[in-house]
Amino acid sequence: MTAKPRRTLAESMSARDNHLNLIRAIAAVAVLVSHAWPIALGMGSVEPVERVVGYTLGQLAVLIFFAISGFLITASYDRSRSPKKYVIARFLRLIPGLFISVVLIAIIMGPLVSSLPPAIYFSNAGVYEFIVKNAILISPQYRLPGVFQTNPMQDVEGSIWTLAYEAMCYGVILAFGLLGGFKNIRILRMITVAMMAFLVVLNIQDYSISPRIDIFVEFALPFSFGMAFYAWKNEIILSPFWACIILAIAFFCHDTKIYPVFVALALSYTTILLAYTASTCLLAYNRLGDYSYGIYIYAFPVQGLMVHMSKGAMSPAENIATALPITIFLAVVSWHFVEKPALQVAKRF
């Protein structure tokens, strides 16, 4: 009997269908679950996952987001190799949905729950700074005047700050493209190796460059792994065995400097493996839509609203149970009426 040939990532990608949308939706829900502790109990509360692995469930989910982005965005630029199309597509994927969400939060939810009278609320410059700063991903503003003042956590936004780093990673891909990094696979591989090596070194160092750069380095690492999976798609073998090996190495490296690197690698590889593991019933999710972004941008303010309506007396479990259905509803509306139409516009360029 001949041995069954090993499955490469490229062979798996040829089917053109995968579970990436579903994985991103699950990761977005994981962020919601993770935020239930600080939102319901206040900053400093420790969620169960963090006690075990040293990362919150939300942090792990965000690393998964960046790994998927590195893989998909690299593939997207390589297919089109058009800087104009790339920039327009990335802009229309992030900004319209985000802009509508912050406007709704600031103009509709804000005055309804603010401790300030509507006239005073709308005359406060902070309302409009909230919309502009958050919509353009520069210097995010987390609070609105008089909103959630009696909540354990008074922040209205607490997730969208990562989108600025996502955009920065998009900028890295654009720069590589403009410099000829996608002219052939050898150049792409050389750039990817250099980027990964640089980020690994920075991740295991004790010194800090600056808070923003430190965070970018942390997020760019799984992004670079995603890039590598695409660059070596013809050689990478997708196997549960190797996923277990990498996860085991990460486990045994706990409390060492290399731990963050193997956590990012384990999450990245396992995510791609699960994305291309055949499951016909789960593929049906792709017919519904891509609700992950909507879940991500609406979850935090909805969770805060649930705490506000409960007068601050709410457990994390209660917060999850009440906020999740509303968040999913808003995500569905956002996808079908804002995000998907925006992506249709992007295809015209």
N, C-alpha and C positions, 0 to 999 in steps of 0.2 A: 504494500500500500504506500503510495507516495504521500509525502507530507503536504499539508495544506499550505499554499503560498502565503507568506506574510502580507498583510494589507498596509500599503503606504497611504500617507495622507492624500497624495495626489489622486490615487485610485478612489479613495472615499469621496473626494471633492467632485469627481466626475459625475456622481449621481445628481448633483446640483440641488439636493434638498438636505437639510440638516436641522438640528435642534437649537441653533444659536439664538433664535428669537425666544424660545421657551426658556433657555438657560438665563438669558438676560432678564426676562420677566421674573423668574424665581430669585435672581440676585437682587432685583429691585425690591421685591417683597422682603427679602432678607434685610435690606437696609431699613425698611419700615419697622420690622421686628426689632432690630438692634436699637433704633432710636426710641422705642417705647420706654426704655429704662430711664434715660435722662429727661425725656419729655414728661413722663408721669411722676418720676421721683426726684428729678433735679440732677444737676451736674455732680459728678463724683460717684454716682451709683454705678455698680459694676454688673454687667450682664453675665450670665452663666458661661457663655462661650469664651469670654475673655479670661476667665479664671483658669481655663484649661489650656488654651493655646497661646495666650498673650496678645491675641488680636480680637477685636470685637467682631461679631458676625457681619456688621456693616463694613468694616475695614476689609475683611476677606472678600466680600461681595464687590467692593470697588476695585480690588486687584483683579478680579475676574473680568469686570467691565473693561479694564485697560488692556488685559491680554487679548480679549476678543477684538477690541478696537485696533490693536496693533496688527492682528491677523487680517481683519477685513479691510482696513483702510489702506494697508500696503497692497493688498490684492486689487482694490479699487483703483488706486493710482497706476498700478502696473498695467491694468487693462486699458485705461483711457489715455494715460500719459499726456493729459491735457491739463495744465495748471488752472486754466480758466474754469473748466468743467468741475475740477476738483474743489476749488474754492467755493464755487456757487453751491455745489452739492453739500459740502460740509456746513456752509452758512445756513442753508435752508433746512438742514436736518436739526440744527441746534436752536437757532434763534426764534423762528416763528412760534413754536410751542412754548418756549421759555417766556417770550414776551407776553403772550396771551395769559399765561399763568400768573405772572407777577402783576399784570394789570388787574386781573380778577381778584387777586388776593388784596391788593392795595386799595382798589376802588369799590369793591363790593363787600368782601369779608371784613376788611379793616374797620370801616366806620360802624359796622353793625356790632362789633365787639369791643371797640375802643372805649376807654373810660372818658375820652374827650367828646364834647358835643361835636356833631358833624361839621358845623361851620369852622370850628377851631381845628378840627382834624384836617380838613381839606386845605386850610390856610397854612399848614405846617409844611415847610420845604422837605422835611424828611420823607413825606409820602411820595413825592416825585423823584427824590434821590433814590428811593427804594426801587422804583420802576426802572429808572435809567441805568443805575449802577449794576443792578442785577441782570438786566437785559443785555448789556454789552460786556458782561463777564469781567469787568474791571473793578477792583475794590468792592466786593459784594457787601451789601448792607443787610443785616440779619433781622433788624427790628423795625416796627412801625410805631408811630406815636400813640401811646396809651393802650396798645394791643397786648393782650396776655399778661397784664401787669400782676395779676394774682396767681399766675401759673408757677409751678416749680421752676420751669425754664421759660423765660420771656422771649426767646428768639422765635421769630415767625418763620424764618428760613434756616435750614441747617444742613442741607444736602447739596445745593446747587453750586457751592464754592468749588467743588471738584471739576465742574465743567470748564473752568478757566484752564486747568491743567490738561484736560482733554484737548482743548483747542491748541494749547502749546505743543502737544504731541502731534496734532495735525500739522502744525507749522513745521515740525521737524521733517515729516514726510514730504511736505511741499519743498522745503529747502533741498532735500536729497534729490528730488525730481528735477528741480531747476539746475542743480549742479551735475546732472547727468547720471545720477545714481541708479536709474532704471533702464539704462541703455542696454545692459545685458545682465544676466544673472550673477556673473562673477563680481561685478562692481557692487551689486546689491548685497551680496554675501559679505564682501569685504567691509562695507559700511556697517552692516548689521553686527558683524563680529566686533568691530572697533567700538561700536556703541554699547554693546552688551558688556564688553570687558571694562570699559570706562565706568559704566553704571555699577557693575559688581564691585569694583574697587571703592567707589564712593559710598556704596551701601554698607560696606564692612568697616569703614573708617569711623573713628570716635569723634572727630572734629565736625563742627557745623559751619557751613558756608554762609547761609542765611535761611531763615524759616521757609521762605517761598521756594528757594532752590532745593532745600532739603526735601520738601514735599514732592517737588517735581521729580527729583531723583528716585524717590520711592515709587511713584506711579509710573515713571518712564521705564523702570526695569521690566515689569510684566508686559508693558507695551512692546519693548524690544524683543521679548521672548515670542510674542505674537508675530512680530516681523520675521523672526527667525523661522518659525514654523512655516510661514509662507515661502520664504526663500529656499528652504530645504524640503519642500513638500514632496519632492520625488524620492527623497531618501528616508524621511522620518517614518518610522513604523508606529502605528497606533495599536497599543497592546495594554490590556489591563495589568499584565505582569510588570511592565515598565512603570506604569502609574503607581503601582504598589511600592516598587523599589524607591522611586523618587519621594513618595510620601513617607516611607520608612526613614530615609536619609534625613528628611526635614524633621521628623520626630526626634531622631537621635542627636540632631544638631541644636535642639532647643537649649536656650541660654548661652549660645555661642554667637560670635559675630557673623557667621555665615548663615545663621538661621533665616533671616529675612529673604536671602537670595533663594534658598531652597523652598521656602513657603511660596514665593512668587512663581518659581519654576513648577512646583507640584500643582499649584492651582491652574497654571497656564496649560500644562500638558493634559491634566485630567479634564479640563474644560473642553479642549479640542477633541479629546478622545470621546467624551460623552456626546459632543455635538455631532459626531459622525458615526455613532453607534446606531445601527439600523433599528428603528422601532416605528412601524407603520402607524400605530394608533397615536403615538405622540406627535408624529409629523402633521397630524390633522390640525394642530394648534396654529400652524403657519397660515391656514386659511382664514383664521380669525383676524390677525393683524399683529403689529409689533407694539405692544402696550408698555414695554419696559420703561421708555423715556417718560411717558405720562405718569406712571406709578412713581418714578423717581422724583419728578419735580413737584408733584402734588402731595405726596405722602406727609412730609414734615408739617406744613401748615394745617392740613386736615387733622393730624394727630394733636397738634396744639389746640385746635378748635374743640376737639373732643374733651380735652382736659379742662378747657375754659367752661364748657357747658356743664361739666360735672362739678364745677366749683373747686377744682383742684384735687378732689378726692377720687383717684382712679389708679388702679394697679396697671402694670405693664400689659398683662393679659387682657384686661378690659379695654385698654387703649388699642391694642392690636385688633381685637374683635369688632370694635365700633368703627375704627378708622379704615380698615382694609376694604370693606365693601364700597364705601364712598370714594376712596382713592381709585379703585379699579373702575368704577363708573366714570369718574372724571378722565381717567387714562383712555378709556374706550372712546369717549367723546372727543378728546384731544387728538387721538390718532385719526379718526375718520373725518373730522371736520377741520383740523389744522395741519397736523403733521403729514398725513398722506397726500392731501392736496399740494402742500409745499413741495414734496418730493416729486410729484407729477410735473410741477413747474420746472424743477431742476433738470428733468429729462429732456426738456426742450432745448437746452443749451448744448 
